[in-house]
Amino acid sequence: MSPTLTANKVQAGTTEARWIRRSLIGLALLFMFLFLVLPLAAVFTEALRKGLDAYLEALQEPDAWLAIRLTLIVASVAVPLNLVFGVAAWAIAKYEFKGKSLLTTLVDLPFSVSPVVAGLVYVLMFGAHGWFGPWLQANDIKIVFAVPGIILATLFVTFPFIARELIPLMQAQGSEEEQAAIVLGATGWQTFWRVTLPNIKWGLLYGVILCNARAMGEFGAVSVVSGHIRGQTNTMPLHVEILYNEYQSVAAFAVASLLALLALVTLAIKSFIEWRHAQEMQASAKTPPEQPAH
């Protein structure tokens, strides 16, 4: 085999024949078209099947607006709280302590537990016949079948997203820069704002985007704790289910199209953040190190 041909194959990243590479790429593109692009196009096609007027009328329906409003409220509460919990992962990444492995495992718990099971746990704890149910009823506090229960369920299923983005990133970066800042006299708060946060900002933004998308699209856990009270505890995914079960397919796909648009916007923001991060890494790599003064 000639050196030129070998170099071309190495540059291509594989030693397989060209027809094999093209077949695999074509198969991957076909799979993406059938299972990603085609269903997404079907959502918008079905939503606009009866025209733009019917589409807008479905979105202007009072229950739809209430579902959209509740979804935004839940996300606006769950995402900032998970942001605080995610940044608290600093302790896991930067310090060694007893029980660290157990704590790291617990962070991944929502990934391994079915959202429906998580919802049932909250019903068991805060329902009318649950552990705290009688006390909550005596004090006229509603958690299950109310907004607080929806927020708690959403917090559970979205908890790992930010932490799981930050923990590997901060572990890879190490703690040398923070230690240097402390030696130079910086306080813990100053070290966090001026050293740690700039180093993790892209991973933090990426985690927030994923967390927000999951918070708005969560169905299983929210379905269990919401009670499906129309106009009160239905988020957008639950409202889509109700409309579809009532054979209002155009209205159901109209609301579903908003969730699809959310996914597209999330993908666009994710791509932009990755591009900006890559640009920043290239710029820092091209910047020559400062020469010591003689």
C-alpha positions, 0 to 999 in steps of 0.5 A, spaced: 500 500 500 502 506 497 504 511 503 499 516 500 493 512 500 495 510 507 496 517 509 489 518 506 486 513 510 489 515 517 486 522 515 479 519 514 479 516 521 478 509 519 481 503 514 475 501 512 473 501 504 470 507 502 463 504 500 463 501 507 464 508 510 459 511 505 454 505 507 454 506 514 453 514 513 447 513 509 444 508 514 445 513 520 442 519 516 436 514 514 435 512 521 435 520 523 430 521 518 426 516 519 426 516 527 427 524 528 426 528 522 420 525 520 416 525 526 418 532 528 415 534 521 409 530 522 408 534 528 408 540 525 404 538 519 398 535 523 398 541 527 397 545 521 392 540 518 386 545 518 390 551 517 393 557 521 387 559 524 385 553 527 392 552 530 392 559 533 385 558 536 388 551 539 393 555 542 389 561 544 384 556 548 384 558 556 386 551 558 392 551 553 394 558 556 394 555 563 398 549 561 403 553 558 403 558 564 404 552 569 409 549 565 413 556 565 412 557 572 415 550 574 421 551 570 422 557 573 422 554 580 426 548 578 431 550 574 434 555 579 434 551 584 437 545 580 442 551 579 444 551 586 444 544 587 449 543 581 454 548 583 454 545 590 457 539 586 463 543 587 464 540 594 464 533 590 469 535 585 474 539 589 474 535 596 475 528 599 470 526 605 467 520 607 461 518 604 463 521 597 462 515 593 455 514 596 453 522 595 455 521 588 451 515 587 445 518 589 446 524 584 445 519 579 439 516 582 433 520 578 437 517 572 436 510 574 429 510 578 422 511 573 419 518 573 413 514 575 416 511 581 418 518 583 411 520 583 408 515 587 413 516 592 411 523 593 404 521 593 406 516 599 409 521 602 404 527 601 398 524 599 391 524 603 393 517 606 401 518 606 406 519 611 405 527 612 398 527 609 394 528 616 398 533 618 398 537 611 390 537 611 390 539 618 394 545 616 391 546 610 397 545 606 396 542 599 402 539 595 400 533 591 395 534 586 397 542 586 403 546 584 408 544 589 407 537 588 409 538 580 415 542 582 418 537 587 417 531 582 420 536 576 426 537 581 427 530 582 427 528 575 432 534 573 436 534 579 442 530 576 443 534 569 447 540 572 451 536 577 453 531 572 455 536 567 459 540 572 462 534 576 467 531 571 469 538 568 471 540 575 475 534 577 478 534 570 480 541 572 483 540 578 484 545 584 490 548 583 488 555 581 483 555 587 489 553 591 493 559 588 488 564 589 487 562 596 494 563 597 494 569 594 489 572 599 482 571 596 476 569 600 472 563 598 467 567 595 472 571 591 475 564 589 469 562 586 466 568 582 473 569 579 476 562 578 471 557 579 465 560 575 469 562 569 472 555 568 465 552 568 461 557 565 460 553 559 458 546 562 454 550 567 450 553 561 450 547 557 447 543 564 442 549 565 439 548 558 438 541 558 435 541 565 430 547 562 428 542 557 427 536 561 423 540 566 418 543 561 417 536 557 417 532 564 411 527 563 411 521 568 412 524 575 408 530 574 402 525 571 402 522 578 402 528 582 398 533 578 391 529 579 390 531 571 386 537 574 384 541 568 386 548 568 389 548 574 395 542 575 396 540 567 402 542 564 403 542 557 405 535 556 399 533 560 394 537 556 397 534 550 395 527 552 388 530 555 386 533 548 389 527 544 384 522 548 378 527 547 380 526 539 382 533 538 388 531 534 389 538 531 389 542 538 393 536 541 399 537 536 398 544 536 401 544 543 405 539 542 409 543 536 410 548 542 414 543 545 418 541 539 420 548 538 422 548 545 427 542 543 429 545 536 431 552 540 434 548 545 438 544 540 440 551 537 443 554 543 446 548 545 450 548 538 452 555 539 454 554 546 459 548 544 461 553 538 463 559 543 466 554 547 471 551 541 472 558 539 474 560 546 479 554 547 482 555 540 483 562 542 487 560 548 491 555 545 493 560 540 495 566 545 502 565 547 504 564 554 507 571 557 515 571 557 518 572 564 521 579 565 529 579 565 
